[in-house]
Amino acid sequence: MPIASFDLRAAIGTLDLARARGLDVPGRLAVTGYDDIDAASMVSPALTTVVDPAREIGRSVARLLIDRLDGAGAPGRSC
């Protein structure tokens, strides 16, 4: 059974609870966390994580917007 947590702290808590209840992780239960943090590398079994590079995405979007306002972007082009 797959479980996706809204953040890695919740995913780590899910792993702890599953182990306390005797569930086989990752055999019977797969846990995925969102927004990779350092603690993810310290748990066993290892967590699958989704990294959200929000700062980098924001910078790229800002650069595209500035370029478009300066006339460097191609009108109608989608990202």
C-alpha positions in Angstrom: 0.0 0.0 0.0 1.6 3.3 -1.0 1.4 6.4 1.3 2.4 9.9 0.2 3.0 12.3 3.0 2.8 16.1 2.7 6.3 16.5 4.1 9.2 14.3 5.3 8.5 14.8 9.0 5.1 13.3 8.5 6.6 10.5 6.4 9.1 9.7 9.2 6.3 9.6 11.7 4.4 7.3 9.4 7.4 4.9 9.3 7.7 5.0 13.0 4.0 4.2 13.5 4.0 1.5 10.9 7.0 -0.2 12.6 5.3 0.1 16.0 2.2 -1.7 14.5 4.4 -4.4 13.0 3.9 -3.5 9.4 6.5 -4.6 6.9 8.1 -1.5 5.4 8.8 -1.4 2.4 7.4 -4.9 1.8 3.8 -4.2 2.6 3.8 -0.4 2.9 5.7 2.2 0.7 6.1 5.7 2.1 7.0 8.8 0.1 7.7 12.2 1.5 7.7 15.6 -0.1 10.4 18.3 0.2 13.7 16.5 0.9 15.4 17.3 4.2 18.6 16.0 5.8 16.8 13.7 8.2 15.5 11.6 5.3 19.0 10.0 4.9 19.0 9.0 8.6 15.9 6.8 8.6 15.6 3.1 7.8 14.3 2.0 5.4 15.2 4.8 3.1 12.5 7.2 2.1 11.5 8.0 -1.4 11.4 11.8 -1.6 10.2 14.5 -3.9 12.4 17.6 -4.1 10.7 20.9 -4.7 13.3 23.5 -5.9 10.9 26.4 -5.4 13.7 29.0 -5.1 15.3 27.9 -8.4 11.9 27.8 -10.1 11.1 31.3 -8.9 14.4 32.6 -10.2 13.8 31.1 -13.6 10.3 32.4 -13.8 11.5 35.9 -12.8 14.2 35.8 -15.4 11.7 34.8 -18.1 9.3 37.5 -17.1 12.1 40.2 -17.1 13.3 39.0 -20.5 9.7 39.0 -21.8 9.2 42.6 -20.5 12.5 43.6 -22.1 11.3 42.1 -25.5 13.7 39.2 -25.5 11.1 36.5 -25.0 9.2 35.0 -27.9 5.4 35.8 -27.6 3.2 32.8 -27.4 5.9 30.4 -26.4 4.9 28.1 -23.6 7.2 26.7 -20.9 
